[in-house]
């Protein structure tokens, strides 16, 4: 508990999105993508450690980082609409790298948010996400930010396919890899808190308690659908998606 499941690389990546955005605003092309240099992650449990507070603040951070992903994608789409050469192409390349950096930050934030024991989750967190504390079937995937981001995936796919190879194409592949990392982090946490056996709260509500499908299995389905929506068929980006996510395995933890 504390920062025990966030490794040093993930700790750096937690801040990479903000660093990328600041350098993008300053006109840096982000070719190297080097994150801000920080002190090592703390490895202790502070006095009065509060899993509920970590869960709340971590989710607030996560959704702020999703806003950064959205900003990067929208800047990419706007620059791509101007032309595919010269300054606009370079700006598109830099913008999608910003989106990728924020997506990697969101993956680290998922683990940061959930850095406490399974017992704390079962006894303190899960009840707080169930009636009467919240409505039945509550899920973070119901937020407007997430819905808007998923809606951008189709536009991003079409634009990336039109760009083809080149710097912007390579940056798009980095974004796909970062998106896979975010889903893998979610899968890790889902399994950590019993999702490899139990259905998610949303699944249980939708089925009126009759679902026996594990949340992790449903998350794999969701991941598969999202990545197919994002990656053009026959591209290097589609090939970079792990085959384990493309098997037929709906919902989330």
N, C-alpha and C positions, 0 to 999 in steps of 0.2 A: 504494500500500500504506500502511496506517495508518488514516486515516479519509478517504480520497480519494473513496469512493463514497457516503459518508453525508453528505447535505447538511444545512445548519443546521436546517431544520425537522425532519428525521428525528432529528437529535441531540437536539432538545428532546423529541420524542415518545418517545424511548427511555426517558425518565424520567416520562412522563405518567401511566402506569398507577399507579405507586407514589404519585405525588402525588394522583391521584384517589382512591385507596383511603384515604389519610390524611385527606383532606377529607371523604370519605363517613363515616368513623368519627367525625369531629368534628361531624357533622350538617349539613354543607354539601350543598345540593341539586345542585351541579355544573351549574347552568344555563348558565354561561358556558363551562365546560370549559377554562379557561385553564391551560396546563401550568406547572410550576415554571420560574422564570427561571434559566438557567444561563449560565455563561461560554461563549463560542463554542467550538465543537468544535476540538480541536487539529488542526493540519494538517502534521504532520511524522511521520517514521518514526523511532521511538526506536531506540537502539543495541540490538543483539541481538534485533531483532524476530523473533518465532517464529510462523509461520502455524499450526502444529499446536496451539500453546497458545491462539491466538485462536479456532480452530475448536472446541476443547474447552470453553473458558470461555464462549464465545458460545452454544454449545448449552445449557450449564447455565443461563445467563441466560434463554434462550428458553423452556425448559421451566418455569422458575420463573414467568415471565410468563404462560404458559398456565394455571398454577395461579390467578393473579389473574383471568383471564378466567372460569375455573370458579367462583371465589368470587362474582364479580359476577352471573353467570347464576343461581346457586343462590339468592342473596339476592333477585334479581328474581322467581324462581318462588315463593319463600316469601311475599314480600310480595303478589304477585298472587293467591295462594290465599286471602288474608285478606278482601280486598274490593277493588273497583275505584274506590273514591272516597276522598276524604279523605287521612289520613296514610299509609295503606298504599299508595295510588296514587302519592303523592309519593315514597315509599321505593322503590317499584318503578322509577319513573322514574330516580331517582338510581343505583340498583343497576345497571341496564342500561347507564348511562353509564360506570360503573366498568368493566364488561366491555368496552365499546367502547374505552376509554382503554388498557386492557391489551392489547387486540388490536392497536391502532396501535403500542404499544410493541413487541409481538412482531414486527411488520413491520420496524421499524427494527432490531431485534435480528438478524433474518435477514441484513440487509445488513452490519451490524457484524461478525457472525460470519464472513462470507465476504470480508472486505476485504483480499484479497491477490490475486496474479496467477494466471491460468489455468495457467501452468507449474507453480507451487507446488502447485496443486490436483492436477494430473495426476501429478506426481512424488512428492508427499509425503502428500497427504490421501487421495486415492482408494485407494492401496494399503493405507492404514491401516484402511480400511473394507471390506477384502476378506479372504478366507481367506489365511493362517491367523490373521490378527490378530483377526477376528471371524467369526461364522458366515456361511455363504453366504446372500445375500439380505438382509443386515442393512439396516434402515431405521428412521429416527426415528419414522415413522408407526406402528410396532409397539408403541410405549410405551403403558402403561395410561392415562397422562394424556391423550394424544391420543384414544384410543378413548373414554374417558369424555366428553371434550368433544364429540366428534361425536355421541355418544348423547344429549347434552343438546339438540342442535339441533332434534330433532323436538318435544321438550317446549316449547322456546322458541318454535317456530313456532306451535304450537297456542295457547299463552298469548297471544302477540302478536296472533293473529287474533281472539281473544276480546276483547282490549282495543280493537281498531279504532283510530280516530283519537284524537288528544289527545296530551298530553305523553309518556306512556309509548310510544305508537305512534311518535312522532317520535324518541324515544331508540332504539327498536328499529331504525328506519331507519339511524340513525347506526352502530349495531352492524353492520348488514349492510354498510354502506360500509366500515367498518374491516376486516371480514372479507375483502372484496374486495381491499383494500389489502395485507393479509397474503399473500393468494395471488399478487397481482401481484409482490410482493417476491420470493416464492419462484420465480416464473417468471423474473424478472430474473436471479437467481443461477443457476438451472438453465441458462439460455441462456449466461450468462457462462462457465460451466465445461463447455461442450460439449453440453449437453442438447438443444440445437436440432438436433443431428445424431445423437448417440449415445443408446442406451437407458440407463435407470438401472441401477444395480447390482441392484436388486430384480427389475426386468424381465428382465435378462440371466440371473439365477439361475433365475427361474421358467420361462424358455423354454429353459434349458440352452444359452444362447448363440445361439439361433436368431432372437431378436427383432430386427427391423429398425426397429421403431417408435421414434421419437425420444422421449426422456424428457419434453420440453416438450409434445409432443402429448398424451402420457398425462396430464400434469399438468393440461392444460386439461380433459380428461374428468373428472378427479377434482374439479376446482374446480366444474365444472358440476353434478355430482351433489351435492356438499356444499351449494351455494347453493340448489338446488332443494329439498333437505331442510330448509333454514333458512327460506325465504321463502314465505309463503302466496300462492297464485295470485291474480292480480287486485289485489294490493296495491301501494302505492307502493314498498315495499321490493323487491318482485320487479321492478318497472319500473326501479329504480335499478341493477340488475345490468347491467354492460356486455354488449351483445349479442354481443361477441366471445367471451364465456365460455359462451354458451348455444348455440353451434354444436356439431354432433356431432363432436366430435374425441375409458387406465386405468393407474394407478400413479403414480409420482412420481420426482423426481430423487434 
